[in-house]
Amino acid sequence: MRILAFEDTYDLEAMLTSAGQTEGTFDLVQRWDSSDALNWISEVDPDVLMLDFFMPPFNGLEVLRRLNKAISDGAMKRPKTIIAISSESEANALLRAEGADAAVIKFDLHTLDFWNQA
């Protein structure tokens, strides 16, 4: 499973490792800012896209809006799953309203049920 995460503050792989998630069940690429977000999404072609709300230079909502437009225009394909991973539930709700499939407070990221799937 390929995962692309846009998160500018916390090392998500370290968070998952410290929570006991096994390595090798997923390929996680983390980008620490949202510059060239659409290019990264296209290049990585993730199964799962994770978007933090608060990150520079474009917040997760703006990235999702741009992605939705590119998908609508036929320029990109949609990742199978898009997950909002803000530390604030209100920000996650905004991403859900824009089309994210799920939302989780980033500190509970390890609770998602797909981490140990092959």
Rosetta silent file (secondary structure, phi, psi, omega in degrees, C-alpha in Angstrom):
SEQUENCE: MRILAFEDTYDLEAMLTSAGQTEGTFDLVQRWDSSDALNWISEVDPDVLMLDFFMPPFNGLEVLRRLNKAISDGAMKRPKTIIAISSESEANALLRAEGADAAVIKFDLHTLDFWNQA
SCORE:     score description
SCORE:     0.000 S_00000001
   1 L     0.000  125.757  176.954    0.000    0.000    0.000 S_00000001
   2 E   -95.621  128.735 -179.983    1.424    3.366   -1.045 S_00000001
   3 E  -123.644  130.869  172.663    0.643    6.271    1.245 S_00000001
   4 E  -115.361  124.826 -178.760    1.396    9.920    0.563 S_00000001
   5 E  -122.709  132.804  172.428    1.049   12.235    3.535 S_00000001
   6 E  -104.845  104.091 -177.067    1.254   16.002    3.637 S_00000001
   7 L  -147.641  124.737 -171.164    2.197   16.830    7.242 S_00000001
   8 L  -102.102   -3.478 -174.108    4.570   19.619    8.199 S_00000001
   9 L  -118.543  -44.222 -173.242    5.181   19.134   11.910 S_00000001
  10 L  -110.736  140.587  175.219    5.298   15.493   12.988 S_00000001
  11 L   -77.184  104.039 -174.339    7.247   12.571   11.548 S_00000001
  12 H   -66.119  -36.979  178.804    4.373   10.216   10.825 S_00000001
  13 H   -63.126  -40.991  177.307    6.544    7.145   10.336 S_00000001
  14 H   -64.884  -39.335  177.828    8.106    7.710   13.768 S_00000001
  15 H   -61.855  -44.239 -179.092    4.649    8.172   15.283 S_00000001
  16 H   -67.391  -40.651  178.485    3.453    4.911   13.760 S_00000001
  17 H   -62.843  -44.760 -179.434    6.573    3.031   14.813 S_00000001
  18 H   -67.001  -21.385  177.577    6.282    4.261   18.395 S_00000001
  19 L   -89.387    3.788  174.760    2.649    3.118   18.388 S_00000001
  20 L    89.758   10.927  176.699    3.754   -0.404   17.479 S_00000001
  21 L   -72.627  139.865 -176.756    2.805   -0.499   13.812 S_00000001
  22 L   -77.847  145.001  175.916    4.915   -2.968   11.873 S_00000001
  23 L   -81.482  156.210  175.187    7.281   -1.814    9.186 S_00000001
  24 L    91.493   -8.575  179.166    7.050   -3.210    5.679 S_00000001
  25 L   -90.728   -9.144  179.811    3.275   -3.321    5.427 S_00000001
  26 L  -152.917  156.732  175.632    3.113    0.079    3.779 S_00000001
  27 E  -112.271  106.507 -176.404    5.253    2.504    1.843 S_00000001
  28 E  -103.179  123.273  173.020    4.872    5.949    3.411 S_00000001
  29 E  -111.827  124.065  179.282    6.093    9.063    1.638 S_00000001
  30 E  -112.985  131.229  173.024    5.823   12.227    3.708 S_00000001
  31 E  -108.780  134.691 -173.400    6.031   15.711    2.286 S_00000001
  32 L   -91.543   -1.873  171.521    6.692   18.445    4.809 S_00000001
  33 L  -151.311  170.022 -173.934    4.978   21.188    2.810 S_00000001
  34 L  -101.829   11.961  175.259    2.314   21.377    0.134 S_00000001
  35 L   -65.046  138.276 -177.764    4.323   23.053   -2.603 S_00000001
  36 L    59.172   31.835 -176.601    3.926   20.997   -5.777 S_00000001
  37 H   -57.245  -46.362 -178.040    1.278   18.873   -4.040 S_00000001
  38 H   -64.913  -36.536  176.596   -0.462   17.823   -7.243 S_00000001
  39 H   -63.879  -41.667  178.406    2.826   16.839   -8.848 S_00000001
  40 H   -64.635  -41.304  179.154    3.691   14.699   -5.808 S_00000001
  41 H   -62.345  -43.991  178.758    0.268   13.068   -5.849 S_00000001
  42 H   -64.443  -42.875 -177.808    0.666   12.282   -9.533 S_00000001
  43 H   -68.543  -46.035 -177.442    4.228   10.985   -9.098 S_00000001
  44 H   -75.805  -31.292 -177.801    3.619    8.810   -6.026 S_00000001
  45 L    50.684   60.437 -172.675    0.185    7.621   -7.248 S_00000001
  46 L   -73.809  150.239  168.427   -0.852    6.793   -3.682 S_00000001
  47 L   -74.497  -36.954 -178.781   -3.505    4.330   -2.613 S_00000001
  48 E  -126.443  129.712  175.022   -4.022    6.545    0.428 S_00000001
  49 E  -112.912  125.953  178.087   -3.594   10.315    0.549 S_00000001
  50 E  -113.364  131.220 -177.404   -3.364   11.954    3.979 S_00000001
  51 E  -124.942  120.471  169.008   -3.827   15.685    4.330 S_00000001
  52 L   -79.110  148.537  179.328   -3.068   17.834    7.333 S_00000001
  53 L   -78.050  -48.854 -173.055   -5.114   21.016    7.370 S_00000001
  54 L   -94.094   95.850  176.763   -2.509   23.415    8.742 S_00000001
  55 L  -155.881  151.838  179.926    0.562   23.349    6.498 S_00000001
  56 L   -91.847  161.383  -12.943    2.363   25.755    4.198 S_00000001
  57 L   -82.852  -14.293  179.088    2.055   27.096    1.621 S_00000001
  58 L  -117.248  130.608  179.488   -1.433   25.664    0.885 S_00000001
  59 L   -69.819  167.028 -176.430   -3.572   24.186    3.613 S_00000001
  60 H   -58.565  -33.118  178.531   -5.014   20.711    3.187 S_00000001
  61 H   -64.740  -42.945  178.735   -8.391   22.088    2.163 S_00000001
  62 H   -66.462  -40.156  176.953   -6.833   24.018   -0.717 S_00000001
  63 H   -60.496  -45.631 -179.686   -4.822   20.957   -1.783 S_00000001
  64 H   -64.220  -40.473  177.529   -7.999   18.856   -1.775 S_00000001
  65 H   -62.323  -43.391  178.548   -9.891   21.484   -3.761 S_00000001
  66 H   -64.974  -40.169  177.491   -7.107   21.610   -6.354 S_00000001
  67 H   -63.434  -46.579  179.259   -7.023   17.827   -6.511 S_00000001
  68 H   -58.683  -39.459  178.407  -10.795   17.630   -6.944 S_00000001
  69 H   -65.590  -45.269  179.315  -10.601   20.158   -9.796 S_00000001
  70 H   -61.953  -38.887  177.773   -7.800   18.205  -11.505 S_00000001
  71 H   -65.776  -46.304  179.301   -9.839   14.996  -11.165 S_00000001
  72 H   -60.060  -36.316  179.321  -12.945   16.730  -12.519 S_00000001
  73 L   -79.554   -5.466 -179.241  -10.923   18.048  -15.465 S_00000001
  74 L    79.915   12.647 -177.494   -9.618   14.535  -16.188 S_00000001
  75 L   -85.896  -19.266 -177.996   -6.023   15.566  -15.480 S_00000001
  76 L  -144.901  160.115  172.164   -5.518   13.233  -12.507 S_00000001
  77 L  -102.962  153.384 -177.311   -6.986   10.134  -10.966 S_00000001
  78 L   -83.279  134.833  170.880   -8.300   10.093   -7.421 S_00000001
  79 L   -58.202  151.188 -179.137   -6.462    8.140   -4.746 S_00000001
  80 L   -57.210  -41.853 -177.400   -8.565    5.242   -3.463 S_00000001
  81 E  -135.231  134.383  174.994   -8.777    6.798   -0.006 S_00000001
  82 E  -119.160  126.938 -176.615   -8.286   10.366    1.196 S_00000001
  83 E  -123.005  127.738  172.848   -7.909   10.889    4.939 S_00000001
  84 E   -79.336  130.299 -176.808   -7.973   14.176    6.831 S_00000001
  85 L  -128.887   40.195  179.015   -5.313   14.067    9.583 S_00000001
  86 L   -74.270  162.557  175.210   -5.525   17.421   11.319 S_00000001
  87 L   -85.267   -3.249  179.450   -5.018   17.803   15.045 S_00000001
  88 L  -121.539  127.494 -176.899   -8.353   19.668   15.202 S_00000001
  89 H   -63.027  -31.121  179.153  -11.656   17.952   14.542 S_00000001
  90 H   -65.533  -39.062  177.693  -13.165   21.134   13.049 S_00000001
  91 H   -67.358  -40.731  176.955  -10.438   21.229   10.398 S_00000001
  92 H   -61.883  -37.379  178.795  -11.005   17.546    9.667 S_00000001
  93 H   -63.283  -37.118  177.007  -14.716   18.253    9.243 S_00000001
  94 H   -64.053  -41.396  177.746  -13.914   20.847    6.564 S_00000001
  95 H   -66.677  -39.180  176.662  -11.822   18.296    4.680 S_00000001
  96 H   -61.773  -42.495  179.947  -14.605   15.703    4.990 S_00000001
  97 H   -63.734  -26.552  179.475  -17.085   18.222    3.583 S_00000001
  98 L   -87.841   -5.652  174.352  -14.773   18.722    0.596 S_00000001
  99 L   125.750    1.152  175.184  -14.632   14.989   -0.124 S_00000001
 100 L   -62.460  141.802 -176.932  -12.159   13.277    2.219 S_00000001
 101 L   -77.301  -28.517 -177.018  -13.298    9.710    2.878 S_00000001
 102 E  -152.963  167.672  177.872  -12.312    9.655    6.523 S_00000001
 103 E  -146.027  144.382  177.291  -10.797   11.795    9.228 S_00000001
 104 L  -149.432  140.993  172.570   -8.687   11.061   12.266 S_00000001
 105 L   -63.711  130.147 -169.773   -6.898   13.237   14.764 S_00000001
 106 H   -55.986  -28.429 -180.000   -3.258   12.788   13.736 S_00000001
 107 H   -74.156  -10.478  175.967   -2.217   11.557   17.185 S_00000001
 108 H  -107.714   16.038 -177.325   -4.672    8.657   16.698 S_00000001
 109 H   -54.344  -36.550 -178.479   -3.345    7.805   13.242 S_00000001
 110 H   -65.039  -13.734 -178.026   -2.187    4.392   14.463 S_00000001
 111 H   -83.264   -9.080  178.197   -5.823    3.406   15.143 S_00000001
 112 L   -62.258  141.061 -171.121   -6.742    3.223   11.448 S_00000001
 113 L   -79.164   -6.383 -175.321   -7.555   -0.368   10.572 S_00000001
 114 L   -94.304   -2.409 -174.373   -5.514   -0.689    7.376 S_00000001
 115 L   -60.399  -37.555 -175.816   -1.963   -0.421    8.747 S_00000001
 116 L   -97.544   13.891  175.567   -1.346   -4.135    9.120 S_00000001
 117 L   -79.715  146.728  178.635   -2.906   -5.182    5.837 S_00000001
 118 L   -74.696    0.000    0.000   -0.590   -6.681    3.259 S_00000001
